[in-house]
Amino acid sequence: MDNIKQQIDALREELNKHNYDYYVLSTPTISDFDFDEKLKELSDLENQYPQYFDANSPTQRVGSDINKSFRQVRHKYPMLSLANTYTESDVADFYNRVQKGLNSDFEIVCELKYDGTSISLTYIDGELTQAITRGDGVEGDDVTDNVRTVRSIPLKLRGSDYPAEFEIRGEILMPWAVFDKLNEERAEQEEMLFANPRNAGSGTLKQQDPKIVAARKLDSYLYYMLGDNLPTDGHYENLMKAREWGFKISDAMKKCHTLDEIFEYINYWDIERKNLPVATDGIVLKVNSLTQQKNLGYTSKFPRWAIAYKFQAEKAITTLESVTYQVGRTGAVTPVANLKPVKLSGTIVKRASLYNEDYINQLDLHINDQVYVEKGGEIIPKITGVDTAKRGIFDTKVEFTKICPECGTPLVKDEGEAIYYCPNDLACPTQLKGRIEHFCTRKAMNISCGPETVEHLYNARLINNVADLYTLQWQDVSRLERWAEKSAKNLIDSIQSSVSVPYPRVLFALGIRYVGETVAKKLAMAFPSINALIAASLDELIQVDEIGGKIAQSIVKHFGEEKNIELINRLKEYGVQLELSKDIIDQRTDKLQGLIIVISGTFEKHSRDEYKAMIEQNGGKNSGSISSKTNYILAGDNMGPAKLEKAEKLGIAIINEDEFLEMIK
């Protein structure tokens, strides 16, 4: 029996090597026929001796035909997106910010930005154990079985000097050649064609049948490693080690030491990318040192140590046929251009954003104009110009609507604002439904109630606001057309489960204008209950980190309306969480109450963002600039000389990491 196990192991090792040679190195050393014969031999042995099954065997790359849904998994490290930029001056600004933030030598790694589906792979003891999509950045779908079919992703690593456990991230994508062939086959079957390789690749990765995934020959490029025991402090050097372990790492990566080198890289690949076998849409710039990355930290949305430079979008010219208007959940009215269909960056474009009245007037738009269309970041179509030489003398100028297209109410515009709003928030159907849809979204209350369901329940007069959801009875829902008893009960169960959603997410779910996820978390920490938030004055709100006058005024206005207070009271009755949990409150202290602290320099024990969180958790306030109101400066290495001079001039106490940690001990 040991001989059989040795034979199986030897075949697996040999086939893994051939996979690596073919899909990563692009230098096959065996014919397809011989490879298939060996794979069949291994498959027969595994079927005959099931006790030697291995999920990472080369035979598993063909996928099984088991149909199953995807499990949601929380990321160990959040998968944040990158700030986008489109000009060389923005790249220079990023470079200068990094230089100022570090105040020491640094390297920038330039990489191609692949246009695919982000994936996070976990390896334990050299074997692939889990593959998670980006999802919302906090949690994603477990697509491990599908990813095992991607031949360029190693199931078992080469060598032995890899960490016991680590995570590596990258992009899974569909090569142009595979995309074109797939669309040819779909055209022959009179099936709808895929718009572009990104959509085709993303849709493939979410297939319930791994055999379909395997047949579509997806590819991968890996570009970032995370873990506690990485080989080096260098991002570039770690990826070079990853290449030795069998990962497909782009040959286009380059370490740059000056802005000129970065611009040379950008200019070269802006042209050369068109010859690549896969889609790219820009360049990613990253600080190479992981220690320096940690010290630079993150904003609420993006890492400060990386940025994406997007290539200039492809343009097309077409006819503006009409302008229609959409009403959002907050009543904001957005104009939309309806265009004669035109192909742009691999997709057919029929509509484009016009943003607001000022944008329309700036373009001097007329119906039937020949307009230039491009995709902002090659994602959202927009009109960027007009060929006025081709305008007809009888073409009608576009005038922004002055009444709500949904309810006919005259629109209003706040002073200094560019957006028109429908003030009829009590009766405008689109606003009412939009607020309910937002309340139910996954990032908010996570209720299984999408736009179609909201529309159905609203039209049946079962709901008119978010509180009405908690009065629904499954018997009433099941009487509606196309509703079965089971689906009605599932909806009610989902609604009842939402009462355990924590207060910060409830605050976001309420849909207060300008209060997004990050702002909602800040407000919840500053005002631990909805009653405290309702009672907060404008000045008290502005004192909260990142809450400006615009947001504060919106909050005061929202809770100044009786109907919103009534809604809150109803949600309280139904058990919705409208205050912080006891565990979170118990962790809070007032050790830094009333203190304003400025953070400057680089640190060893914690990142800047971690220190900011500690300050807030202990009742203090972060500030980005020094003033006479500053109480302390938490200073690390390489504190800026200008800040040091100003602190000494104002007599502000400067403390180090150990002193700060002792203060909150």
C-alpha positions as CSV (number, residue, x, y, z in Angstrom):
1,M,0.0,0.0,0.0
2,D,3.0,2.3,0.7
3,N,4.1,1.8,-2.9
4,I,0.7,3.1,-4.1
5,K,0.9,6.2,-1.9
6,Q,4.4,6.9,-3.2
7,Q,3.2,6.4,-6.8
8,I,0.4,8.9,-6.3
9,D,2.6,11.4,-4.6
10,A,5.2,11.2,-7.4
11,L,2.5,11.7,-10.1
12,R,1.1,14.7,-8.2
13,E,4.6,16.3,-7.8
14,E,5.4,15.7,-11.5
15,L,2.0,17.2,-12.7
16,N,2.3,20.2,-10.4
17,K,5.7,20.9,-12.0
18,H,4.3,20.6,-15.5
19,N,1.4,23.0,-14.5
20,Y,3.9,25.5,-13.2
21,D,6.1,25.2,-16.4
22,Y,3.1,25.7,-18.6
23,Y,0.9,28.3,-16.9
24,V,3.5,30.4,-14.9
25,L,6.7,30.1,-16.9
26,S,5.0,29.6,-20.3
27,T,7.6,27.0,-21.2
28,P,5.9,23.6,-21.4
29,T,8.3,20.5,-21.2
30,I,5.6,17.9,-22.0
31,S,3.0,17.5,-24.7
32,D,-0.7,18.0,-23.9
33,F,-1.3,14.3,-24.7
34,D,1.3,13.0,-22.3
35,F,0.1,15.4,-19.6
36,D,-3.5,14.2,-20.0
37,E,-2.3,10.5,-19.9
38,K,-0.5,11.1,-16.6
39,L,-3.5,13.0,-15.2
40,K,-5.8,10.1,-16.1
41,E,-3.4,7.7,-14.5
42,L,-3.5,9.7,-11.3
43,S,-7.2,10.1,-11.4
44,D,-7.7,6.3,-11.7
45,L,-5.4,5.7,-8.8
46,E,-7.3,8.2,-6.6
47,N,-10.6,6.7,-7.5
48,Q,-9.3,3.2,-6.7
49,Y,-7.7,4.4,-3.4
50,P,-10.0,7.1,-2.0
51,Q,-8.2,7.1,1.3
52,Y,-5.4,9.1,-0.4
53,F,-7.8,11.9,-1.5
54,D,-6.2,15.4,-1.5
55,A,-8.2,18.6,-2.1
56,N,-5.0,20.1,-3.7
57,S,-4.3,17.3,-6.1
58,P,-3.8,18.3,-9.8
59,T,-6.9,16.2,-10.6
60,Q,-9.1,18.7,-8.6
61,R,-8.3,21.5,-11.1
62,V,-11.0,20.2,-13.4
63,G,-13.6,20.9,-10.8
64,S,-16.5,18.8,-9.5
65,D,-20.1,19.2,-10.6
66,I,-21.4,19.8,-7.1
67,N,-23.8,22.7,-7.0
68,K,-23.6,24.9,-3.9
69,S,-23.9,28.4,-2.6
70,F,-20.9,30.5,-1.5
71,R,-20.1,31.0,2.2
72,Q,-19.4,34.5,3.5
73,V,-16.0,34.8,5.2
74,R,-14.6,37.8,7.1
75,H,-11.1,38.9,5.8
76,K,-8.3,38.6,8.4
77,Y,-7.0,41.9,6.9
78,P,-9.5,44.3,5.3
79,M,-9.2,44.6,1.5
80,L,-9.2,48.3,1.0
81,S,-9.4,50.0,-2.4
82,L,-6.8,52.5,-3.6
83,A,-7.2,56.2,-4.2
84,N,-7.3,56.9,-7.9
85,T,-5.5,59.6,-9.8
86,Y,-5.3,60.5,-13.5
87,T,-2.5,63.1,-13.9
88,E,1.2,63.2,-13.4
89,S,0.8,66.2,-11.0
90,D,-1.3,64.0,-8.8
91,V,1.4,61.3,-8.8
92,A,3.9,64.0,-7.9
93,D,1.6,65.1,-5.0
94,F,1.5,61.5,-3.7
95,Y,5.2,61.2,-3.9
96,N,5.7,64.4,-2.0
97,R,3.2,63.4,0.7
98,V,5.1,60.1,1.2
99,Q,8.4,62.0,1.3
100,K,7.0,64.5,3.9
101,G,5.3,61.7,5.9
102,L,8.4,59.6,6.2
103,N,11.1,62.2,6.2
104,S,13.6,59.5,5.1
105,D,14.7,57.6,2.0
106,F,12.1,55.3,0.4
107,E,11.5,53.2,-2.7
108,I,8.4,53.1,-4.8
109,V,7.3,49.9,-6.5
110,C,5.5,50.4,-9.8
111,E,3.2,47.6,-11.0
112,L,0.5,47.2,-13.7
113,K,-3.0,47.5,-12.5
114,Y,-4.8,44.4,-13.8
115,D,-8.5,44.7,-14.6
116,G,-10.0,41.6,-13.1
117,T,-11.5,40.3,-9.9
118,S,-9.6,40.8,-6.6
119,I,-8.9,37.6,-4.7
120,S,-7.2,36.8,-1.4
121,L,-5.5,33.4,-1.0
122,T,-4.5,31.8,2.3
123,Y,-1.7,29.2,2.4
124,I,-1.0,27.1,5.5
125,D,2.1,24.8,5.5
126,G,2.6,25.5,1.8
127,E,-1.0,24.4,0.7
128,L,-3.9,26.6,-0.5
129,T,-6.6,26.5,2.2
130,Q,-8.9,29.3,1.2
131,A,-9.7,31.8,-1.6
132,I,-11.9,34.8,-0.8
133,T,-13.2,37.4,-3.1
134,R,-12.9,41.1,-2.1
135,G,-16.7,41.4,-1.4
136,D,-17.2,44.7,0.5
137,G,-13.6,44.7,1.7
138,V,-14.6,43.4,5.2
139,E,-16.0,40.0,4.1
140,G,-16.2,38.2,0.8
141,D,-17.3,34.9,-0.8
142,D,-15.4,31.7,-0.3
143,V,-14.6,30.5,-3.9
144,T,-11.9,28.1,-3.0
145,D,-13.2,25.2,-5.1
146,N,-13.4,27.5,-8.2
147,V,-10.0,29.0,-7.6
148,R,-8.4,25.5,-7.5
149,T,-9.3,25.3,-11.2
150,V,-7.1,28.3,-12.1
151,R,-4.0,26.7,-13.3
152,S,-1.6,29.6,-12.6
153,I,-2.5,29.5,-8.9
154,P,-0.3,26.9,-7.1
155,L,-2.2,24.4,-4.9
156,K,1.1,23.4,-3.2
157,L,4.1,25.7,-3.0
158,R,7.6,24.9,-4.3
159,G,10.6,25.0,-2.0
160,S,10.4,25.1,1.8
161,D,11.3,28.6,3.0
162,Y,7.8,30.0,2.9
163,P,6.0,31.1,6.2
164,A,3.9,28.6,8.0
165,E,0.8,30.7,7.2
166,F,0.4,33.8,5.0
167,E,-2.0,35.5,2.7
168,I,-1.3,36.6,-0.9
169,R,-3.6,38.9,-2.9
170,G,-4.0,39.5,-6.6
171,E,-6.3,39.5,-9.5
172,I,-8.1,36.7,-11.3
173,L,-8.8,37.6,-14.9
174,M,-9.8,36.3,-18.3
175,P,-7.2,36.7,-21.1
176,W,-8.3,38.5,-24.2
177,A,-7.9,35.3,-26.4
178,V,-10.1,33.3,-24.0
179,F,-12.7,36.1,-23.9
180,D,-12.9,36.4,-27.7
181,K,-13.3,32.6,-28.1
182,L,-16.0,32.4,-25.4
183,N,-18.0,35.2,-27.1
184,E,-17.7,33.4,-30.4
185,E,-19.1,30.2,-28.8
186,R,-22.0,32.2,-27.2
187,A,-22.8,34.0,-30.5
188,E,-23.1,30.6,-32.2
189,Q,-25.5,29.5,-29.4
190,E,-27.4,32.8,-29.7
191,E,-26.6,33.6,-26.1
192,M,-26.0,37.1,-24.8
193,L,-22.3,38.2,-25.2
194,F,-20.1,39.2,-22.3
195,A,-19.4,43.0,-22.3
196,N,-15.7,42.8,-21.4
197,P,-13.1,40.3,-19.9
198,R,-13.6,41.7,-16.4
199,N,-17.3,41.0,-16.4
200,A,-16.8,37.6,-18.0
201,G,-14.0,36.7,-15.4
202,S,-16.0,37.9,-12.4
203,G,-19.2,36.0,-13.6
204,T,-17.1,32.9,-14.2
205,L,-15.6,33.0,-10.7
206,K,-19.1,33.1,-9.2
207,Q,-20.3,30.1,-11.1
208,Q,-21.8,27.4,-8.9
209,D,-20.3,24.7,-11.1
210,P,-16.4,24.5,-10.8
211,K,-16.3,22.5,-14.0
212,I,-17.6,25.6,-15.9
213,V,-14.9,27.7,-14.2
214,A,-12.2,25.2,-15.2
215,A,-13.4,25.2,-18.8
216,R,-13.0,29.0,-19.1
217,K,-9.3,29.0,-18.5
218,L,-9.0,32.0,-16.1
219,D,-5.5,33.4,-15.3
220,S,-4.0,35.2,-12.3
221,Y,-1.4,37.7,-11.2
222,L,-0.5,38.1,-7.5
223,Y,0.7,41.4,-6.2
224,Y,0.7,41.7,-2.3
225,M,1.7,39.4,0.6
226,L,0.5,39.7,4.2
227,G,1.4,37.8,7.3
228,D,3.3,37.8,10.6
229,N,6.6,36.2,9.4
230,L,7.2,37.4,5.9
231,P,10.6,36.8,4.3
232,T,11.7,40.5,4.2
233,D,10.6,44.0,5.0
234,G,10.4,44.7,1.2
235,H,7.2,44.3,-0.7
236,Y,9.1,43.8,-4.0
237,E,11.5,41.3,-2.4
238,N,8.6,39.3,-0.9
239,L,7.0,39.0,-4.3
240,M,10.3,37.8,-5.8
241,K,10.3,35.1,-3.1
242,A,6.7,34.3,-4.0
243,R,7.7,33.8,-7.6
244,E,10.2,31.1,-6.4
245,W,7.4,29.4,-4.5
246,G,5.3,29.1,-7.7
247,F,3.2,32.2,-7.9
248,K,2.6,34.1,-11.1
249,I,4.2,37.5,-10.5
250,S,4.2,40.2,-13.2
251,D,7.6,40.8,-14.9
252,A,6.6,44.4,-15.3
253,M,7.2,45.2,-11.6
254,K,9.9,47.8,-11.1
255,K,11.5,49.6,-8.1
256,C,11.8,53.3,-8.6
257,H,13.8,55.9,-6.6
258,T,12.8,59.1,-8.3
259,L,9.8,60.8,-9.8
260,D,11.4,60.7,-13.2
261,E,11.8,56.9,-13.1
262,I,8.1,56.6,-12.1
263,F,7.0,58.8,-15.1
264,E,9.2,56.8,-17.5
265,Y,7.5,53.6,-16.3
266,I,4.0,55.2,-16.7
267,N,4.7,56.5,-20.2
268,Y,6.2,53.2,-21.4
269,W,3.3,51.1,-20.2
270,D,0.6,53.5,-21.4
271,I,1.6,52.3,-24.9
272,E,2.9,48.9,-24.3
273,R,-0.1,47.6,-22.2
274,K,-2.1,47.3,-25.5
275,N,0.2,44.4,-26.4
276,L,-0.5,42.5,-23.2
277,P,-2.6,39.3,-23.2
278,V,-4.8,40.6,-20.4
279,A,-6.7,43.8,-19.7
280,T,-5.0,46.6,-17.6
281,D,-6.4,50.0,-16.7
282,G,-3.5,51.7,-14.9
283,I,-0.4,51.6,-12.7
284,V,-0.2,51.0,-9.0
285,L,2.5,52.8,-6.9
286,K,3.4,51.3,-3.5
287,V,6.0,52.3,-0.9
288,N,8.3,49.2,-0.8
289,S,9.1,49.0,2.9
290,L,6.4,47.3,4.9
291,T,7.6,49.2,8.0
292,Q,7.2,52.5,6.2
293,Q,3.8,51.4,4.9
294,K,2.7,50.8,8.5
295,N,4.0,54.2,9.7
296,L,2.1,56.0,6.8
297,G,-1.1,54.2,7.8
298,Y,-4.5,54.6,6.3
299,T,-7.2,57.2,5.8
300,S,-10.8,56.1,6.5
301,K,-10.9,54.6,3.0
302,F,-7.4,54.2,1.5
303,P,-3.8,53.3,2.4
304,R,-1.6,56.4,2.4
305,W,1.3,54.3,1.1
306,A,-0.2,53.4,-2.3
307,I,-2.1,55.0,-5.1
308,A,-3.5,54.0,-8.5
309,Y,-2.7,56.0,-11.6
310,K,-5.4,55.3,-14.1
311,F,-4.7,55.5,-17.8
312,Q,-6.6,58.1,-19.8
313,A,-9.9,56.7,-20.8
314,E,-10.8,55.8,-24.3
315,K,-13.2,58.3,-25.9
316,A,-16.1,57.9,-28.4
317,I,-18.5,60.2,-30.1
318,T,-22.2,59.6,-30.4
319,T,-25.6,61.4,-30.4
320,L,-27.4,62.8,-27.3
321,E,-31.0,61.6,-27.8
322,S,-32.6,62.8,-24.6
323,V,-32.0,63.7,-20.9
324,T,-34.0,62.1,-18.1
325,Y,-33.8,62.6,-14.3
326,Q,-33.4,60.1,-11.5
327,V,-34.5,60.7,-7.9
328,G,-32.3,59.3,-5.1
329,R,-33.3,58.2,-1.6
330,T,-32.3,61.6,-0.1
331,G,-34.3,63.4,-2.8
332,A,-31.3,64.4,-4.9
333,V,-32.2,64.7,-8.6
334,T,-29.5,63.5,-11.0
335,P,-29.7,64.1,-14.8
336,V,-28.9,61.2,-17.1
337,A,-27.9,61.4,-20.8
338,N,-29.6,58.9,-23.1
339,L,-27.2,58.2,-26.0
340,K,-27.3,56.5,-29.3
341,P,-25.5,53.2,-28.4
342,V,-21.8,53.3,-29.0
343,K,-19.0,50.8,-28.1
344,L,-16.5,52.1,-25.6
345,S,-13.6,50.2,-23.8
346,G,-15.2,46.9,-24.8
347,T,-18.8,47.8,-23.7
348,I,-21.9,49.2,-25.3
349,V,-22.7,52.6,-23.7
350,K,-26.3,53.9,-23.9
351,R,-26.4,56.2,-20.9
352,A,-24.0,58.6,-19.2
353,S,-23.9,60.8,-16.1
354,L,-24.4,64.5,-16.3
355,Y,-24.0,65.2,-12.5
356,N,-26.0,68.4,-12.1
357,E,-27.4,71.6,-13.7
358,D,-24.0,73.4,-13.6
359,Y,-22.4,70.5,-15.6
360,I,-25.1,70.7,-18.2
361,N,-24.7,74.5,-18.6
362,Q,-21.0,74.2,-18.7
363,L,-21.3,71.8,-21.7
364,D,-24.1,74.0,-23.2
365,L,-25.8,70.7,-24.1
366,H,-28.5,70.5,-26.9
367,I,-30.6,67.5,-27.8
368,N,-29.1,65.8,-30.9
369,D,-25.6,67.1,-30.1
370,Q,-22.6,65.0,-31.1
371,V,-21.0,64.4,-27.7
372,Y,-17.7,62.9,-26.6
373,V,-18.1,60.1,-24.1
374,E,-15.5,58.4,-22.0
375,K,-15.4,56.3,-18.9
376,G,-14.2,57.9,-15.7
377,G,-11.6,55.5,-14.5
378,E,-12.9,53.4,-17.4
379,I,-15.9,52.4,-15.3
380,I,-18.6,55.2,-15.2
381,P,-19.5,56.7,-18.6
382,K,-19.6,60.5,-18.8
383,I,-19.9,63.2,-21.4
384,T,-16.8,65.3,-21.6
385,G,-17.4,67.6,-24.6
386,V,-19.6,68.6,-27.5
387,D,-18.8,69.0,-31.2
388,T,-20.7,72.3,-31.6
389,A,-19.7,72.5,-35.3
390,K,-22.2,69.7,-36.0
391,R,-25.1,71.2,-34.0
392,G,-28.3,71.9,-35.9
393,I,-29.9,75.4,-35.7
394,F,-33.2,73.9,-34.5
395,D,-31.7,71.6,-31.8
396,T,-33.2,72.3,-28.4
397,K,-31.1,73.5,-25.4
398,V,-31.2,71.1,-22.4
399,E,-32.9,72.9,-19.5
400,F,-32.7,71.2,-16.1
401,T,-36.1,70.2,-14.8
402,K,-37.6,72.3,-12.0
403,I,-40.1,69.7,-10.8
404,C,-39.7,66.2,-9.4
405,P,-40.1,63.7,-12.3
406,E,-41.6,61.2,-9.8
407,C,-44.2,63.3,-7.8
408,G,-44.3,66.7,-9.6
409,T,-43.2,68.7,-6.5
410,P,-41.1,71.9,-7.3
411,L,-37.5,71.2,-6.7
412,V,-35.3,73.2,-4.2
413,K,-31.6,73.9,-4.1
414,D,-29.7,74.9,-0.9
415,E,-27.5,78.0,-1.1
416,G,-24.0,77.1,-2.2
417,E,-25.1,73.6,-3.4
418,A,-25.1,72.3,-6.9
419,I,-27.7,69.6,-6.4
420,Y,-31.5,70.1,-6.7
421,Y,-33.7,68.1,-4.2
422,C,-37.3,67.1,-4.1
423,P,-38.5,68.3,-0.7
424,N,-41.5,65.9,-0.7
425,D,-39.8,63.2,1.4
426,L,-43.0,62.2,3.1
427,A,-44.8,61.3,-0.1
428,C,-42.4,61.0,-3.1
429,P,-42.6,57.3,-3.9
430,T,-39.0,57.0,-5.2
431,Q,-37.6,58.5,-2.0
432,L,-39.7,56.4,0.2
433,K,-38.7,53.2,-1.6
434,G,-35.1,54.3,-1.8
435,R,-34.8,54.8,1.9
436,I,-36.3,51.4,2.6
437,E,-33.9,49.8,0.0
438,H,-30.9,51.5,1.7
439,F,-32.0,50.4,5.1
440,C,-32.1,46.8,4.0
441,T,-28.7,46.7,2.3
442,R,-26.0,44.3,3.5
443,K,-23.8,47.1,5.0
444,A,-26.8,48.5,6.8
445,M,-29.4,46.2,8.4
446,N,-28.7,43.2,6.1
447,I,-32.4,42.4,5.4
448,S,-33.1,40.0,2.5
449,C,-35.3,42.6,0.8
450,G,-34.0,43.9,-2.6
451,P,-35.5,46.7,-4.8
452,E,-38.0,44.3,-6.4
453,T,-39.3,43.1,-3.0
454,V,-39.5,46.7,-1.7
455,E,-41.4,47.7,-4.8
456,H,-43.8,44.8,-4.4
457,L,-44.5,45.4,-0.7
458,Y,-44.8,49.2,-1.2
459,N,-47.3,48.8,-4.1
460,A,-49.3,46.4,-1.9
461,R,-49.4,49.2,0.7
462,L,-47.8,46.9,3.3
463,I,-44.9,49.3,3.9
464,N,-44.4,53.0,3.6
465,N,-41.3,53.5,5.7
466,V,-38.5,51.4,7.4
467,A,-40.4,51.0,10.7
468,D,-43.3,49.3,8.8
469,L,-40.9,46.4,8.0
470,Y,-41.2,45.3,11.6
471,T,-45.0,45.2,11.5
472,L,-45.1,42.8,8.5
473,Q,-46.8,39.4,9.1
474,W,-45.8,36.4,6.9
475,Q,-49.5,35.7,6.3
476,D,-50.0,39.1,4.7
477,V,-46.9,38.7,2.6
478,S,-47.7,35.2,1.4
479,R,-51.1,36.3,0.1
480,L,-49.3,38.5,-2.5
481,E,-48.8,37.3,-6.1
482,R,-45.6,35.2,-6.6
483,W,-45.1,34.8,-2.8
484,A,-45.0,31.4,-1.2
485,E,-45.3,30.7,2.5
486,K,-41.6,29.7,2.8
487,S,-40.3,32.8,1.1
488,A,-42.6,35.0,3.2
489,K,-41.4,33.4,6.4
490,N,-37.8,33.8,5.3
491,L,-38.4,37.6,4.8
492,I,-39.9,37.9,8.2
493,D,-37.0,35.9,9.8
494,S,-34.5,38.2,8.1
495,I,-36.3,41.3,9.4
496,Q,-36.4,39.9,12.9
497,S,-32.7,39.0,12.8
498,S,-31.9,42.6,11.9
499,V,-32.7,43.8,15.5
500,S,-29.3,42.5,16.5
501,V,-27.4,44.8,14.0
502,P,-25.2,47.1,16.1
503,Y,-25.9,50.8,16.6
504,P,-23.3,52.2,14.2
505,R,-24.8,50.3,11.3
506,V,-28.3,51.3,12.3
507,L,-27.2,54.9,12.3
508,F,-25.9,54.4,8.7
509,A,-29.1,52.6,7.7
510,L,-31.2,55.6,8.7
511,G,-30.0,57.3,5.6
512,I,-29.2,60.7,7.0
513,R,-27.8,62.9,4.3
514,Y,-23.9,62.9,4.3
515,V,-23.8,60.2,7.0
516,G,-21.9,57.3,5.4
517,E,-20.4,54.2,7.1
518,T,-17.3,56.0,8.5
519,V,-19.2,59.0,9.7
520,A,-21.8,56.8,11.4
521,K,-19.1,55.0,13.3
522,K,-17.5,58.3,14.4
523,L,-20.9,59.6,15.6
524,A,-21.8,56.3,17.4
525,M,-18.5,56.5,19.4
526,A,-19.0,60.2,20.2
527,F,-22.7,59.8,21.1
528,P,-23.2,56.3,22.4
529,S,-27.0,56.4,22.1
530,I,-29.5,57.8,19.6
531,N,-30.9,60.0,22.4
532,A,-27.5,61.6,22.9
533,L,-27.1,62.2,19.2
534,I,-30.6,63.7,18.9
535,A,-29.8,66.1,21.8
536,A,-26.4,67.1,20.4
537,S,-25.9,70.7,19.4
538,L,-24.3,71.9,16.2
539,D,-21.1,72.9,18.1
540,E,-20.9,69.5,19.9
541,L,-21.3,67.6,16.6
542,I,-18.5,69.7,14.9
543,Q,-16.1,68.8,17.8
544,V,-16.3,65.1,16.6
545,D,-13.3,64.1,14.4
546,E,-14.1,64.4,10.7
547,I,-17.5,65.9,11.3
548,G,-17.7,69.3,9.5
549,G,-20.4,72.0,9.5
550,K,-22.2,70.5,6.4
551,I,-22.6,67.1,8.1
552,A,-23.5,68.6,11.5
553,Q,-26.2,70.8,10.0
554,S,-27.7,67.8,8.1
555,I,-27.9,65.8,11.4
556,V,-29.5,68.7,13.3
557,K,-32.0,69.2,10.5
558,H,-32.8,65.5,10.3
559,F,-33.6,65.1,14.0
560,G,-35.4,68.5,14.0
561,E,-38.2,67.0,12.0
562,E,-41.0,65.3,14.1
563,K,-41.6,62.5,11.6
564,N,-38.0,61.3,12.0
565,I,-38.3,61.3,15.8
566,E,-41.5,59.3,15.5
567,L,-39.7,56.8,13.3
568,I,-36.9,56.5,15.8
569,N,-39.4,55.8,18.6
570,R,-41.1,53.1,16.6
571,L,-37.7,51.4,15.9
572,K,-37.0,51.5,19.6
573,E,-40.3,49.7,20.3
574,Y,-39.4,47.0,17.8
575,G,-36.0,46.3,19.6
576,V,-33.7,47.9,17.0
577,Q,-30.2,48.6,18.5
578,L,-30.0,52.4,19.0
579,E,-27.2,52.5,21.5
580,L,-23.7,51.1,21.8
581,S,-23.4,47.6,23.4
582,K,-22.3,47.4,27.0
583,D,-19.0,45.7,25.9
584,I,-18.0,48.6,23.7
585,I,-19.0,51.2,26.3
586,D,-17.1,49.3,29.0
587,Q,-13.9,49.6,26.9
588,R,-14.3,53.4,26.7
589,T,-12.6,55.6,29.2
590,D,-12.4,59.3,29.8
591,K,-8.6,59.3,30.5
592,L,-8.0,61.7,27.6
593,Q,-11.3,63.5,28.0
594,G,-11.1,67.1,26.6
595,L,-7.5,66.6,25.3
596,I,-6.5,67.5,21.8
597,I,-3.6,65.4,20.6
598,V,-1.5,65.8,17.4
599,I,0.3,62.7,16.0
600,S,3.6,63.3,14.2
601,G,6.5,61.0,13.0
602,T,6.8,57.3,12.6
603,F,6.3,54.7,15.3
604,E,7.4,51.2,16.3
605,K,4.8,49.7,18.6
606,H,1.6,50.8,16.8
607,S,0.6,52.5,13.6
608,R,-0.6,56.1,13.4
609,D,-4.2,54.8,12.8
610,E,-4.0,52.6,15.8
611,Y,-2.9,55.5,18.0
612,K,-5.8,57.6,16.6
613,A,-8.3,54.9,17.6
614,M,-6.8,54.8,21.1
615,I,-7.1,58.5,21.5
616,E,-10.8,58.4,20.5
617,Q,-11.5,55.3,22.6
618,N,-10.2,57.2,25.6
619,G,-12.2,60.3,25.1
620,G,-9.6,62.4,23.3
621,K,-9.7,64.2,20.0
622,N,-7.2,63.8,17.1
623,S,-6.1,66.9,15.3
624,G,-4.0,67.2,12.1
625,S,-2.5,70.6,12.9
626,I,-0.9,72.2,15.9
627,S,-2.6,75.2,17.5
628,S,-2.8,77.0,20.8
629,K,-5.6,74.5,21.7
630,T,-3.3,71.5,21.3
631,N,-2.6,69.7,24.6
632,Y,0.0,67.1,23.5
633,I,2.0,66.0,20.5
634,L,2.5,62.3,20.3
635,A,5.9,62.2,18.6
636,G,7.6,59.3,16.9
637,D,10.8,59.2,14.9
638,N,11.4,61.8,12.2
639,M,9.0,64.3,13.5
640,G,8.7,67.2,11.1
641,P,11.0,70.2,12.0
642,A,8.2,72.7,11.3
643,K,5.9,71.0,13.8
644,L,8.6,70.7,16.4
645,E,9.4,74.4,16.1
646,K,5.8,75.4,16.4
647,A,5.3,73.1,19.4
648,E,8.2,74.6,21.2
649,K,7.0,78.1,20.4
650,L,3.6,77.4,21.8
651,G,4.9,75.5,24.8
652,I,3.1,72.3,23.9
653,A,4.1,69.1,25.7
654,I,5.7,66.4,23.5
655,I,5.3,62.8,24.5
656,N,6.7,59.6,23.1
657,E,5.0,56.2,22.6
658,D,5.8,54.8,26.0
659,E,4.5,58.0,27.8
660,F,1.3,57.9,25.8
661,L,0.6,54.3,26.5
662,E,1.2,54.9,30.2
663,M,-1.4,57.7,30.1
664,I,-4.1,55.3,28.9
665,K,-2.8,52.2,30.8
